[in-house]
Every structure is written in structure tokens, then in C-alpha cells.
Amino acid sequence: MVVEPILKTAASMLKKPTTVEFPDKKEILTDNYRCIQKLDINTCINCGACARICPNQTITMVEAEADTAFKPKGTTKLFPEINIERCLFCVLCEEVCPTNCLVLTKNTEVEAYDRREYIKRPEELE
């Protein structure tokens, strides 16, 4: 009666781990998996469609400096700022974007010590 649990414990200790050993081994993600957004500031036309369609009001338009060939340095335009903590990853922002400058990637590495670190400014989404 006492020996059986000890044998089960010993047998389970000798087995290989069944979980993925992160970060040495990463889980293989399927094609339809989506996570953190990526923004191409060079092609963004500042239309704000992504902010209007977001069902969770995750995206807000904030002023950021535009430094591209089309927008001279020093000018500020409205670009999307995304609160990843609130994001549902529903892909509506990617679907509504007319220039395809906002896309969801397979980057799953989202960790922070402070909740404010989940709010990604346009410069941080590149």
C-alpha cells in the first residue's frame, strides 16, 4: 500500500519532461497564429481606421515624429499606439488597413514588470 505511490513517484521522476523547455525550445506555431502587431511607419497614411474598428478600443492615435522620405523630419503625425494587454488579436485592424502597414506577427515574447510596458508606441511597433 505504501510502496505503490513511492514506485509511481520514482517512475515519474525518470521520465522526460512533457512541457516545452522555453526559451531553448520554442513551440511550433500554426499559420493562423497571431500575436504582437508590427507597424510600418513609412507606409502608414494616418487614416485612423484601425483605431475606429478596434472592438476593445485597444488602439489610440497618438502624435509621433515622422522621419521618412515623404514626411520631412520634425513633423508629427498621428500613428497608432497599441495596448497589447487589452488586445484580442482579432485581426480587424490588419484587415481594415488600406496600406497593409499594420500586421500581426507570430512574436509571442510579451513580458513586462509594469503594466505600462504593454502600451506600445508607434516607434516600438517597428
C-alpha positions in Angstrom: 0.0 0.0 0.0 2.8 2.5 0.8 5.2 1.1 -1.8 2.9 1.8 -4.8 2.9 5.6 -4.5 6.7 5.6 -4.0 7.2 3.5 -7.1 4.9 5.8 -9.2 6.9 8.8 -7.9 10.2 7.2 -8.8 8.9 6.3 -12.3 7.6 9.8 -13.0 11.0 11.3 -12.0 12.8 9.2 -14.6 10.5 10.3 -17.5 11.4 13.1 -19.8 9.6 16.4 -19.2 6.4 16.8 -21.3 6.5 20.6 -21.5 8.4 22.7 -23.9 11.7 23.8 -22.4 11.4 27.6 -23.1 13.4 29.5 -24.3 15.7 26.8 -25.5 13.0 25.1 -27.5 10.1 27.1 -28.8 6.6 25.8 -29.7 5.9 25.4 -33.4 3.1 27.9 -34.3 0.5 27.2 -37.0 0.0 29.6 -39.9 -3.2 31.2 -38.4 -1.5 32.1 -35.1 -1.2 35.8 -34.4 0.3 37.9 -31.7 2.1 41.3 -31.4 1.4 43.9 -34.1 4.1 45.4 -36.4 3.7 48.9 -37.8 5.5 50.2 -40.9 5.5 54.0 -40.2 6.8 54.6 -43.8 3.6 53.4 -45.4 1.1 54.5 -42.8 -1.2 57.2 -44.1 -2.5 58.1 -40.7 -6.2 57.3 -41.5 -7.1 56.0 -38.1 -9.2 53.2 -39.5 -7.5 50.7 -37.2 -8.4 52.7 -34.1 -12.1 53.1 -35.2 -12.6 49.4 -35.9 -11.0 48.0 -32.8 -13.7 46.3 -30.7 -11.8 46.6 -27.5 -10.6 50.2 -28.0 -7.0 49.0 -27.8 -5.7 51.3 -30.5 -5.4 55.0 -30.0 -3.9 57.6 -32.3 -1.0 59.5 -30.8 1.4 62.0 -32.2 4.8 60.7 -33.2 7.6 62.2 -35.2 7.6 61.1 -38.9 11.1 60.7 -40.4 10.6 59.3 -43.9 11.2 60.5 -47.4 7.5 61.5 -47.8 7.2 63.3 -44.4 10.1 65.7 -43.5 11.9 65.3 -40.3 10.4 67.2 -37.4 6.8 66.9 -38.5 4.5 65.0 -36.2 1.6 62.9 -37.5 -0.9 60.6 -35.7 0.1 57.0 -35.6 -1.5 54.0 -33.8 -0.5 53.2 -30.2 -1.5 49.7 -29.1 -2.2 48.5 -25.6 -1.2 44.8 -26.0 -2.7 43.9 -22.6 -6.2 44.7 -23.9 -5.8 43.3 -27.5 -8.0 40.4 -28.5 -5.8 39.7 -31.6 -8.9 39.6 -33.7 -7.1 40.9 -36.9 -9.7 43.5 -37.6 -7.0 46.3 -37.5 -5.0 44.4 -40.1 -7.9 43.7 -42.4 -9.1 47.3 -42.4 -5.7 48.9 -43.0 -5.7 50.3 -46.6 -1.9 50.2 -47.0 -1.3 46.9 -45.0 1.2 48.8 -42.8 -0.2 47.2 -39.6 0.2 43.4 -39.5 0.1 40.8 -36.7 3.2 38.7 -36.3 4.0 35.4 -34.6 6.1 37.1 -32.0 4.9 35.7 -28.7 7.5 37.2 -26.4 5.4 39.6 -24.4 6.6 40.1 -20.8 6.8 43.1 -18.6 7.2 44.1 -15.0 5.0 47.1 -15.3 1.6 47.3 -17.0 2.7 50.5 -18.7 5.2 48.5 -20.7 2.3 46.8 -22.6 1.4 50.1 -24.2 3.5 50.1 -27.4 4.2 53.5 -29.0 4.4 53.6 -32.8 8.2 53.6 -32.7 8.2 50.4 -30.6 6.0 48.5 -33.1 8.6 48.5 -35.9 
